[in-house]
Amino acid sequence: DFKPVLLPEYIPTPKADISGFRLVDLCTELLLDGTGSQDYGYRGPFAWSIDGTQPESSEPHMRSVEQILRDAKAEDPYDNPHIIRIPKETLLTNRSYQFSLNVTTLWNASLSDVASLGVYVSPLPVPPIIIFGPTERIQDINRELLIGALIEKTGCLESLPGFAIPERSYAWTGCFADAIEPLYAGIEGCKEWDPEVRGSGGFSGIMSKTLRGAAFGLLPGKRYAFTVQASLTATDGSGVVLNNV
C-alpha cells in the first residue's frame, strides 16, 4: 500500500552550525558538534570535511583525517553523523585545522548551508572548554538569556601534578558582534565588556560558568557576542594556571 507524500508549502534554507573545542592539546579527543544546525528536515544530509591546515600538512596526514570523517559516516546508523570525534594524538601540534559542515535540507537538494570551525592544537597542556548550544542563536527578548560553559580536567593536564582537584574560574565578557577581535590562536571574541552592553543587559554570573542576562535587557535587532575565559589552577601550591578561551 502506498500513500502520496506532499512537500511542505514552505521549505526554509537550512542553517549549518558547528560547535566544539577551538583550542586543544595533543591528548584531547576533538569533538565537532553539528547538532545546533537547523531547518534541514530531520534527516537532511550532513557532509563533513577538512579544508586544510596552517602550516600545510603532508598528504598522508590529511588522508588519515579524511578517513576518520569517512569512518564516522560509515559507522552512523543513517550514514549521517551529526557529531564527529577525532581521537587524541591524531592531530599535529602547533597547527591550525579548518573543518567544515555542509547541511542540505531533506526536502530540496539545492538548499544547503556551510559552517566552518577552526581548531588550534597546542604543544602545551590545555584544558578543553565548551560553550553549550549552537554558536549562534536567536534570543527571545521576553526571556532571560542563559549561556553555559564548562572547562574540563582532561587531556595532557591529567598527568600533571597538582591538578587532581583543580580550582576552576570563569570570566565572561560581552560586546556587539561587529566589535569582536582576535584573542588567541585564531579565536575571536570580546576582549572586554562593552559599557553599553554591560550596563543595559542586567547581567549576572559574570564570574561563573553560567552567564545570565535579564529579560528585556538586550536591544531588539542587535547582534551580540559573548566570550568566556576559563582557567584551572593547581592546588599543590605551585601556582600553575592553565587557561582557555
Buried (B, 14 or more C-beta within 10 A) or exposed (E): EEEEEEEEEEBBBBBBBBBBBBBBBBBBBBBBBBEBBBBBBEEBBBBBBBEEBEEEBEEEBBEEBEEBBEEBBEEBEEEEBBBBBBEBEBBBEEBBBBBBBBBBBBBBEEBBBBBEBBBBBBEEBBBBBBBBBBEBEEBEEEEBBEBBBBBBBBBBBEEBEBBEEBEBBBEBBBBBEEEBEEBBBBBBBBBEBBEEBBEBBBBEBBEBBBBBBBEBBBEEEEEBBBBBBBBBBBEEEEEBEBBBB
